[in-house]
């Protein structure tokens, strides 16, 4: 099942510092999920100055419980970077399915 994950960083003065402190671990976990076909797309959300303020991802997990388990070990969650996470079930449109076909 595919999900759109919209994760907003905290708005405090240390939010970017927390993000950068665990960014490499976040990227490593994402790379593993990409190899397994679980993370289809990811992007940083930017503020008007171009600084990172959150993330958006399209992921593919068997169910919401599996997504929740993945989020429990996601460095931006454990590192208290993401303060507001919105999860919306979605489906990649037919025009884009070939970009994300599982092997």
N, CA, C and O atoms as a GROMACS GRO file, in nm:
protein
  412
    1UNK      N    1   0.085  -0.117   0.000
    1UNK     CA    2   0.000   0.000   0.000
    1UNK      C    3   0.090   0.124   0.000
    1UNK      O    4   0.187   0.131   0.075
    2UNK      N    5   0.056   0.217  -0.083
    2UNK     CA    6   0.137   0.338  -0.092
    2UNK      C    7   0.081   0.447  -0.002
    2UNK      O    8  -0.039   0.460   0.019
    3UNK      N    9   0.175   0.526   0.052
    3UNK     CA   10   0.140   0.634   0.143
    3UNK      C   11   0.221   0.758   0.107
    3UNK      O   12   0.337   0.749   0.069
    4UNK      N   13   0.156   0.874   0.119
    4UNK     CA   14   0.225   1.002   0.113
    4UNK      C   15   0.255   1.040   0.257
    4UNK      O   16   0.165   1.046   0.340
    5UNK      N   17   0.382   1.068   0.286
    5UNK     CA   18   0.424   1.108   0.419
    5UNK      C   19   0.469   1.253   0.410
    5UNK      O   20   0.562   1.286   0.337
    6UNK      N   21   0.402   1.340   0.485
    6UNK     CA   22   0.439   1.480   0.492
    6UNK      C   23   0.485   1.504   0.636
    6UNK      O   24   0.406   1.497   0.729
    7UNK      N   25   0.613   1.532   0.652
    7UNK     CA   26   0.672   1.544   0.786
    7UNK      C   27   0.732   1.683   0.802
    7UNK      O   28   0.823   1.722   0.728
    8UNK      N   29   0.680   1.757   0.898
    8UNK     CA   30   0.725   1.894   0.921
    8UNK      C   31   0.820   1.898   1.040
    8UNK      O   32   0.793   1.842   1.146
    9UNK      N   33   0.932   1.968   1.020
    9UNK     CA   34   1.028   1.986   1.127
    9UNK      C   35   0.970   2.079   1.233
    9UNK      O   36   0.876   2.154   1.208
   10UNK      N   37   1.028   2.072   1.352
   10UNK     CA   38   0.991   2.167   1.456
   10UNK      C   39   1.027   2.309   1.413
   10UNK      O   40   1.115   2.328   1.329
   11UNK      N   41   0.961   2.406   1.470
   11UNK     CA   42   0.984   2.545   1.432
   11UNK      C   43   1.078   2.619   1.525
   11UNK      O   44   1.095   2.740   1.514
   12UNK      N   45   1.140   2.547   1.617
   12UNK     CA   46   1.229   2.611   1.714
   12UNK      C   47   1.366   2.641   1.653
   12UNK      O   48   1.397   2.596   1.543
   13UNK      N   49   1.446   2.716   1.725
   13UNK     CA   50   1.577   2.761   1.676
   13UNK      C   51   1.674   2.645   1.653
   13UNK      O   52   1.767   2.660   1.573
   14UNK      N   53   1.656   2.532   1.720
   14UNK     CA   54   1.748   2.419   1.706
   14UNK      C   55   1.702   2.314   1.606
   14UNK      O   56   1.767   2.210   1.591
   15UNK      N   57   1.592   2.337   1.537
   15UNK     CA   58   1.534   2.237   1.446
   15UNK      C   59   1.632   2.196   1.336
   15UNK      O   60   1.653   2.077   1.312
   16UNK      N   61   1.692   2.293   1.269
   16UNK     CA   62   1.785   2.260   1.161
   16UNK      C   63   1.909   2.189   1.215
   16UNK      O   64   1.962   2.098   1.150
   17UNK      N   65   1.955   2.228   1.332
   17UNK     CA   66   2.070   2.163   1.395
   17UNK      C   67   2.040   2.015   1.422
   17UNK      O   68   2.125   1.929   1.397
   18UNK      N   69   1.920   1.985   1.473
   18UNK     CA   70   1.881   1.845   1.497
   18UNK      C   71   1.876   1.768   1.366
   18UNK      O   72   1.920   1.653   1.358
   19UNK      N   73   1.821   1.831   1.262
   19UNK     CA   74   1.811   1.766   1.130
   19UNK      C   75   1.949   1.730   1.079
   19UNK      O   76   1.973   1.617   1.037
   20UNK      N   77   2.040   1.825   1.081
   20UNK     CA   78   2.174   1.801   1.027
   20UNK      C   79   2.250   1.698   1.108
   20UNK      O   80   2.335   1.627   1.054
   21UNK      N   81   2.222   1.689   1.238
   21UNK     CA   82   2.292   1.594   1.326
   21UNK      C   83   2.262   1.449   1.289
   21UNK      O   84   2.346   1.362   1.311
   22UNK      N   85   2.144   1.422   1.234
   22UNK     CA   86   2.107   1.283   1.202
   22UNK      C   87   2.082   1.262   1.052
   22UNK      O   88   2.032   1.157   1.012
   23UNK      N   89   2.116   1.360   0.972
   23UNK     CA   90   2.086   1.354   0.828
   23UNK      C   91   2.150   1.233   0.760
   23UNK      O   92   2.085   1.167   0.679
   24UNK      N   93   2.275   1.204   0.791
   24UNK     CA   94   2.343   1.090   0.727
   24UNK      C   95   2.274   0.958   0.762
   24UNK      O   96   2.262   0.870   0.676
   25UNK      N   97   2.230   0.943   0.887
   25UNK     CA   98   2.158   0.821   0.926
   25UNK      C   99   2.024   0.813   0.854
   25UNK      O  100   1.982   0.705   0.812
   26UNK      N  101   1.957   0.927   0.839
   26UNK     CA  102   1.830   0.932   0.765
   26UNK      C  103   1.851   0.889   0.620
   26UNK      O  104   1.773   0.809   0.567
   27UNK      N  105   1.955   0.940   0.557
   27UNK     CA  106   1.984   0.906   0.417
   27UNK      C  107   2.017   0.757   0.405
   27UNK      O  108   1.974   0.692   0.311
   28UNK      N  109   2.094   0.704   0.500
   28UNK     CA  110   2.130   0.562   0.496
   28UNK      C  111   2.005   0.474   0.508
   28UNK      O  112   1.991   0.376   0.434
   29UNK      N  113   1.914   0.508   0.600
   29UNK     CA  114   1.791   0.431   0.614
   29UNK      C  115   1.705   0.442   0.488
   29UNK      O  116   1.646   0.344   0.444
   30UNK      N  117   1.700   0.561   0.431
   30UNK     CA  118   1.625   0.580   0.306
   30UNK      C  119   1.683   0.496   0.194
   30UNK      O  120   1.609   0.434   0.117
   31UNK      N  121   1.815   0.493   0.184
   31UNK     CA  122   1.879   0.413   0.078
   31UNK      C  123   1.845   0.265   0.092
   31UNK      O  124   1.823   0.197  -0.008
   32UNK      N  125   1.841   0.214   0.215
   32UNK     CA  126   1.802   0.074   0.238
   32UNK      C  127   1.657   0.052   0.194
   32UNK      O  128   1.625  -0.048   0.130
   33UNK      N  129   1.569   0.147   0.229
   33UNK     CA  130   1.428   0.135   0.193
   33UNK      C  131   1.409   0.143   0.041
   33UNK      O  132   1.322   0.076  -0.014
   34UNK      N  133   1.488   0.224  -0.025
   34UNK     CA  134   1.482   0.234  -0.171
   34UNK      C  135   1.520   0.100  -0.234
   34UNK      O  136   1.453   0.054  -0.326
   35UNK      N  137   1.626   0.039  -0.184
   35UNK     CA  138   1.670  -0.091  -0.238
   35UNK      C  139   1.563  -0.198  -0.223
   35UNK      O  140   1.551  -0.286  -0.308
   36UNK      N  141   1.486  -0.191  -0.115
   36UNK     CA  142   1.379  -0.289  -0.091
   36UNK      C  143   1.248  -0.251  -0.162
   36UNK      O  144   1.150  -0.325  -0.157
   37UNK      N  145   1.248  -0.136  -0.229
   37UNK     CA  146   1.128  -0.091  -0.298
   37UNK      C  147   1.024  -0.030  -0.206
   37UNK      O  148   0.908  -0.016  -0.243
   38UNK      N  149   1.065   0.008  -0.084
   38UNK     CA  150   0.971   0.064   0.013
   38UNK      C  151   0.961   0.215   0.005
   38UNK      O  152   0.855   0.272   0.032
   39UNK      N  153   1.069   0.281  -0.030
   39UNK     CA  154   1.064   0.427  -0.046
   39UNK      C  155   1.076   0.457  -0.195
   39UNK      O  156   1.176   0.424  -0.258
   40UNK      N  157   0.973   0.520  -0.248
   40UNK     CA  158   0.968   0.548  -0.391
   40UNK      C  159   1.021   0.685  -0.426
   40UNK      O  160   1.080   0.705  -0.532
   41UNK      N  161   1.000   0.780  -0.336
   41UNK     CA  162   1.037   0.918  -0.364
   41UNK      C  163   1.056   0.991  -0.233
   41UNK      O  164   0.984   0.964  -0.136
   42UNK      N  165   1.150   1.081  -0.228
   42UNK     CA  166   1.169   1.164  -0.110
   42UNK      C  167   1.223   1.299  -0.150
   42UNK      O  168   1.300   1.312  -0.245
   43UNK      N  169   1.182   1.401  -0.076
   43UNK     CA  170   1.230   1.536  -0.103
   43UNK      C  171   1.225   1.616   0.026
   43UNK      O  172   1.140   1.594   0.112
   44UNK      N  173   1.317   1.711   0.037
   44UNK     CA  174   1.313   1.804   0.149
   44UNK      C  175   1.216   1.916   0.114
   44UNK      O  176   1.214   1.965   0.001
   45UNK      N  177   1.137   1.957   0.211
   45UNK     CA  178   1.054   2.077   0.195
   45UNK      C  179   1.140   2.195   0.238
   45UNK      O  180   1.214   2.186   0.336
   46UNK      N  181   1.130   2.304   0.166
   46UNK     CA  182   1.213   2.421   0.192
   46UNK      C  183   1.128   2.540   0.234
   46UNK      O  184   1.012   2.554   0.193
   47UNK      N  185   1.188   2.627   0.316
   47UNK     CA  186   1.120   2.752   0.348
   47UNK      C  187   1.153   2.856   0.241
   47UNK      O  188   1.224   2.825   0.144
   48UNK      N  189   1.103   2.976   0.257
   48UNK     CA  190   1.123   3.079   0.156
   48UNK      C  191   1.269   3.117   0.136
   48UNK      O  192   1.305   3.175   0.033
   49UNK      N  193   1.354   3.086   0.233
   49UNK     CA  194   1.498   3.113   0.222
   49UNK      C  195   1.576   2.995   0.166
   49UNK      O  196   1.697   3.004   0.149
   50UNK      N  197   1.508   2.885   0.138
   50UNK     CA  198   1.574   2.767   0.084
   50UNK      C  199   1.628   2.671   0.189
   50UNK      O  200   1.694   2.574   0.154
   51UNK      N  201   1.600   2.697   0.317
   51UNK     CA  202   1.645   2.607   0.424
   51UNK      C  203   1.544   2.494   0.440
   51UNK      O  204   1.423   2.513   0.422
   52UNK      N  205   1.594   2.375   0.474
   52UNK     CA  206   1.507   2.259   0.493
   52UNK      C  207   1.414   2.280   0.612
   52UNK      O  208   1.457   2.326   0.718
   53UNK      N  209   1.287   2.246   0.593
   53UNK     CA  210   1.189   2.261   0.701
   53UNK      C  211   1.100   2.139   0.718
   53UNK      O  212   1.007   2.139   0.798
   54UNK      N  213   1.129   2.034   0.642
   54UNK     CA  214   1.049   1.913   0.651
   54UNK      C  215   1.080   1.820   0.536
   54UNK      O  216   1.172   1.844   0.458
   55UNK      N  217   1.002   1.715   0.527
   55UNK     CA  218   1.023   1.614   0.424
   55UNK      C  219   0.890   1.569   0.368
   55UNK      O  220   0.787   1.576   0.435
   56UNK      N  221   0.893   1.523   0.244
   56UNK     CA  222   0.778   1.459   0.183
   56UNK      C  223   0.829   1.332   0.116
   56UNK      O  224   0.932   1.333   0.050
   57UNK      N  225   0.755   1.223   0.134
   57UNK     CA  226   0.795   1.095   0.077
   57UNK      C  227   0.673   1.020   0.026
   57UNK      O  228   0.562   1.037   0.078
   58UNK      N  229   0.694   0.940  -0.074
   58UNK     CA  230   0.596   0.839  -0.112
   58UNK      C  231   0.662   0.706  -0.082
   58UNK      O  232   0.770   0.674  -0.133
   59UNK      N  233   0.595   0.627   0.001
   59UNK     CA  234   0.649   0.498   0.044
   59UNK      C  235   0.549   0.388   0.009
   59UNK      O  236   0.431   0.414  -0.016
   60UNK      N  237   0.599   0.266   0.006
   60UNK     CA  238   0.515   0.151  -0.028
   60UNK      C  239   0.542   0.040   0.073
   60UNK      O  240   0.647  -0.025   0.068
   61UNK      N  241   0.448   0.020   0.165
   61UNK     CA  242   0.459  -0.083   0.267
   61UNK      C  243   0.334  -0.172   0.261
   61UNK      O  244   0.231  -0.130   0.208
   62UNK      N  245   0.342  -0.294   0.313
   62UNK     CA  246   0.226  -0.383   0.309
   62UNK      C  247   0.102  -0.324   0.376
   62UNK      O  248  -0.011  -0.350   0.334
   63UNK      N  249   0.125  -0.244   0.482
   63UNK     CA  250   0.013  -0.188   0.556
   63UNK      C  251   0.062  -0.073   0.643
   63UNK      O  252   0.182  -0.046   0.651
   64UNK      N  253  -0.031  -0.006   0.708
   64UNK     CA  254   0.002   0.109   0.791
   64UNK      C  255   0.088   0.068   0.911
   64UNK      O  256   0.175   0.144   0.953
   65UNK      N  257   0.065  -0.050   0.965
   65UNK     CA  258   0.143  -0.095   1.080
   65UNK      C  259   0.290  -0.108   1.044
   65UNK      O  260   0.377  -0.074   1.125
   66UNK      N  261   0.320  -0.155   0.925
   66UNK     CA  262   0.460  -0.168   0.881
   66UNK      C  263   0.522  -0.030   0.861
   66UNK      O  264   0.638  -0.009   0.896
   67UNK      N  265   0.445   0.062   0.807
   67UNK     CA  266   0.493   0.201   0.794
   67UNK      C  267   0.523   0.259   0.931
   67UNK      O  268   0.627   0.322   0.951
   68UNK      N  269   0.432   0.239   1.026
   68UNK     CA  270   0.453   0.291   1.161
   68UNK      C  271   0.578   0.232   1.225
   68UNK      O  272   0.651   0.303   1.295
   69UNK      N  273   0.604   0.103   1.203
   69UNK     CA  274   0.725   0.040   1.257
   69UNK      C  275   0.849   0.102   1.196
   69UNK      O  276   0.948   0.124   1.266
   70UNK      N  277   0.845   0.130   1.066
   70UNK     CA  278   0.957   0.196   0.999
   70UNK      C  279   0.979   0.336   1.056
   70UNK      O  280   1.093   0.377   1.080
   71UNK      N  281   0.871   0.409   1.079
   71UNK     CA  282   0.884   0.544   1.135
   71UNK      C  283   0.944   0.542   1.275
   71UNK      O  284   1.014   0.635   1.313
   72UNK      N  285   0.917   0.437   1.352
   72UNK     CA  286   0.971   0.430   1.489
   72UNK      C  287   1.123   0.427   1.492
   72UNK      O  288   1.184   0.465   1.592
   73UNK      N  289   1.187   0.382   1.383
   73UNK     CA  290   1.334   0.377   1.380
   73UNK      C  291   1.392   0.483   1.286
   73UNK      O  292   1.514   0.492   1.273
   74UNK      N  293   1.308   0.562   1.222
   74UNK     CA  294   1.353   0.668   1.132
   74UNK      C  295   1.428   0.775   1.214
   74UNK      O  296   1.373   0.829   1.309
   75UNK      N  297   1.555   0.805   1.177
   75UNK     CA  298   1.635   0.900   1.255
   75UNK      C  299   1.572   1.038   1.273
   75UNK      O  300   1.596   1.103   1.375
   76UNK      N  301   1.494   1.084   1.178
   76UNK     CA  302   1.429   1.215   1.195
   76UNK      C  303   1.317   1.209   1.298
   76UNK      O  304   1.276   1.312   1.352
   77UNK      N  305   1.266   1.089   1.326
   77UNK     CA  306   1.168   1.072   1.433
   77UNK      C  307   1.242   1.056   1.566
   77UNK      O  308   1.213   1.127   1.662
   78UNK      N  309   1.338   0.962   1.570
   78UNK     CA  310   1.409   0.938   1.696
   78UNK      C  311   1.493   1.058   1.737
   78UNK      O  312   1.517   1.080   1.856
   79UNK      N  313   1.538   1.136   1.638
   79UNK     CA  314   1.617   1.257   1.666
   79UNK      C  315   1.532   1.381   1.689
   79UNK      O  316   1.585   1.491   1.701
   80UNK      N  317   1.400   1.362   1.695
   80UNK     CA  318   1.305   1.470   1.724
   80UNK      C  319   1.314   1.585   1.623
   80UNK      O  320   1.295   1.702   1.657
   81UNK      N  321   1.342   1.549   1.497
   81UNK     CA  322   1.343   1.647   1.388
   81UNK      C  323   1.200   1.672   1.343
   81UNK      O  324   1.152   1.786   1.343
   82UNK      N  325   1.132   1.565   1.304
   82UNK     CA  326   0.994   1.578   1.258
   82UNK      C  327   0.903   1.593   1.379
   82UNK      O  328   0.901   1.507   1.468
   83UNK      N  329   0.829   1.701   1.383
   83UNK     CA  330   0.738   1.727   1.495
   83UNK      C  331   0.592   1.707   1.458
   83UNK      O  332   0.507   1.692   1.546
   84UNK      N  333   0.562   1.705   1.329
   84UNK     CA  334   0.424   1.686   1.281
   84UNK      C  335   0.430   1.598   1.157
   84UNK      O  336   0.488   1.638   1.055
   85UNK      N  337   0.371   1.480   1.165
   85UNK     CA  338   0.375   1.385   1.053
   85UNK      C  339   0.232   1.356   1.009
   85UNK      O  340   0.149   1.311   1.088
   86UNK      N  341   0.207   1.381   0.882
   86UNK     CA  342   0.078   1.352   0.822
   86UNK      C  343   0.096   1.236   0.725
   86UNK      O  344   0.187   1.238   0.642
   87UNK      N  345   0.011   1.136   0.736
   87UNK     CA  346   0.020   1.018   0.650
   87UNK      C  347  -0.112   1.002   0.576
   87UNK      O  348  -0.219   0.996   0.636
   88UNK      N  349  -0.102   0.996   0.444
   88UNK     CA  350  -0.220   0.988   0.359
   88UNK      C  351  -0.204   0.869   0.265
   88UNK      O  352  -0.107   0.864   0.189
   89UNK      N  353  -0.296   0.773   0.268
   89UNK     CA  354  -0.290   0.666   0.168
   89UNK      C  355  -0.299   0.727   0.028
   89UNK      O  356  -0.374   0.821   0.005
   90UNK      N  357  -0.221   0.672  -0.066
   90UNK     CA  358  -0.222   0.725  -0.202
   90UNK      C  359  -0.190   0.612  -0.300
   90UNK      O  360  -0.165   0.499  -0.260
   91UNK      N  361  -0.192   0.645  -0.425
   91UNK     CA  362  -0.155   0.550  -0.529
   91UNK      C  363  -0.086   0.627  -0.640
   91UNK      O  364  -0.139   0.727  -0.690
   92UNK      N  365   0.032   0.580  -0.679
   92UNK     CA  366   0.104   0.641  -0.791
   92UNK      C  367   0.014   0.632  -0.914
   92UNK      O  368  -0.044   0.527  -0.941
   93UNK      N  369   0.005   0.740  -0.988
   93UNK     CA  370  -0.077   0.742  -1.109
   93UNK      C  371  -0.022   0.653  -1.218
   93UNK      O  372   0.098   0.626  -1.222
   94UNK      N  373  -0.108   0.605  -1.306
   94UNK     CA  374  -0.068   0.512  -1.412
   94UNK      C  375   0.047   0.565  -1.499
   94UNK      O  376   0.130   0.487  -1.545
   95UNK      N  377   0.051   0.693  -1.521
   95UNK     CA  378   0.157   0.751  -1.604
   95UNK      C  379   0.295   0.739  -1.540
   95UNK      O  380   0.397   0.749  -1.609
   96UNK      N  381   0.299   0.717  -1.409
   96UNK     CA  382   0.425   0.713  -1.336
   96UNK      C  383   0.462   0.575  -1.283
   96UNK      O  384   0.572   0.556  -1.231
   97UNK      N  385   0.372   0.477  -1.297
   97UNK     CA  386   0.396   0.344  -1.240
   97UNK      C  387   0.525   0.281  -1.288
   97UNK      O  388   0.593   0.214  -1.211
   98UNK      N  389   0.560   0.300  -1.414
   98UNK     CA  390   0.681   0.237  -1.467
   98UNK      C  391   0.807   0.291  -1.401
   98UNK      O  392   0.910   0.223  -1.399
   99UNK      N  393   0.802   0.411  -1.346
   99UNK     CA  394   0.918   0.468  -1.278
   99UNK      C  395   0.947   0.396  -1.146
   99UNK      O  396   1.060   0.396  -1.098
  100UNK      N  397   0.844   0.335  -1.089
  100UNK     CA  398   0.857   0.275  -0.957
  100UNK      C  399   0.825   0.126  -0.957
  100UNK      O  400   0.791   0.071  -0.852
  101UNK      N  401   0.835   0.062  -1.070
  101UNK     CA  402   0.803  -0.081  -1.080
  101UNK      C  403   0.898  -0.161  -0.994
  101UNK      O  404   1.020  -0.141  -0.998
  102UNK      N  405   0.842  -0.253  -0.915
  102UNK     CA  406   0.925  -0.341  -0.831
  102UNK      C  407   0.980  -0.453  -0.917
  102UNK      O  408   0.912  -0.502  -1.008
  103UNK      N  409   1.103  -0.492  -0.887
  103UNK     CA  410   1.166  -0.601  -0.963
  103UNK      C  411   1.113  -0.734  -0.919
  103UNK      O  412   1.155  -0.838  -0.972
   0.00000   0.00000   0.00000
